[in-house]
Amino acid sequence: MMESTEIERLIKESLPDARITIKDLRGDGDHYEAHIESSAFAGKSKVDQHRMVFSALQGRVGGIIQTLALTTTAVSQ
């Protein structure tokens, strides 16, 4: 189980300008949906954007976090 605030903190460490919205889908701390907007995503494919987020979460997805549905968006600085 992981709190949404911890997920947000980890993402912000890697993507400081990110605007993040996280929803606990089941109320169990294991299944989340996240929308992340960052200028760091500019020019990157969706796959690369998602890899950046998963990297920021340091291997917790598929373990502590069972499910993380992502929507990523590149924004201008």
C-alpha positions as CSV (number, residue, x, y, z in Angstrom):
1,M,0.0,0.0,0.0
2,M,1.2,3.5,-0.9
3,E,-0.4,6.9,-0.2
4,S,-1.1,9.2,-3.1
5,T,1.0,11.9,-1.5
6,E,4.1,9.6,-1.6
7,I,3.4,8.9,-5.3
8,E,3.2,12.6,-6.0
9,R,6.4,13.3,-4.0
10,L,8.4,10.7,-6.0
11,I,7.1,12.1,-9.3
12,K,7.9,15.7,-8.3
13,E,11.5,14.7,-7.5
14,S,12.0,13.7,-11.1
15,L,9.6,16.1,-12.7
16,P,9.6,19.3,-10.5
17,D,7.3,21.3,-12.8
18,A,4.7,18.5,-13.0
19,R,1.0,19.1,-12.3
20,I,-0.3,15.9,-10.9
21,T,-3.8,14.6,-10.2
22,I,-4.0,11.2,-8.5
23,K,-7.2,9.2,-7.8
24,D,-7.3,6.1,-5.6
25,L,-9.5,3.9,-7.8
26,R,-10.6,1.4,-5.1
27,G,-9.7,3.1,-1.8
28,D,-7.1,0.5,-1.1
29,G,-3.9,2.3,-1.8
30,D,-3.0,-0.2,-4.5
31,H,-4.9,0.9,-7.6
32,Y,-4.4,4.4,-8.8
33,E,-5.1,6.6,-11.8
34,A,-2.8,9.6,-12.4
35,H,-2.8,12.5,-14.8
36,I,0.5,14.2,-15.1
37,E,1.4,17.3,-17.1
38,S,5.0,18.4,-17.5
39,S,7.2,20.3,-19.9
40,A,9.7,17.5,-19.6
41,F,7.4,15.4,-21.8
42,A,7.7,17.8,-24.7
43,G,8.9,16.0,-27.8
44,K,8.7,12.6,-26.2
45,S,6.4,9.7,-27.2
46,K,3.7,8.5,-24.8
47,V,5.8,5.4,-24.2
48,D,8.8,7.5,-23.2
49,Q,6.6,9.8,-21.1
50,H,5.2,6.8,-19.2
51,R,8.7,5.4,-18.8
52,M,9.8,8.6,-17.2
53,V,6.9,8.3,-14.6
54,F,7.6,4.7,-13.9
55,S,11.3,5.5,-13.5
56,A,10.4,8.2,-11.0
57,L,8.4,5.6,-9.0
58,Q,11.6,3.5,-8.6
59,G,10.1,0.1,-9.3
60,R,7.0,0.4,-7.1
61,V,4.5,-0.1,-9.9
62,G,3.6,-3.8,-10.1
63,G,4.8,-4.2,-6.5
64,I,3.6,-1.8,-3.8
65,I,1.4,-0.2,-6.4
66,Q,-0.6,-2.9,-8.1
67,T,-2.0,-0.7,-10.9
68,L,-1.3,2.8,-12.1
69,A,-3.3,4.0,-15.1
70,L,-1.5,7.0,-16.6
71,T,-2.4,9.9,-18.7
72,T,0.5,12.2,-19.5
73,T,0.5,15.5,-21.3
74,A,3.3,17.8,-22.5
75,V,2.9,21.4,-21.6
76,S,4.8,24.5,-22.5
77,Q,7.0,26.2,-19.9
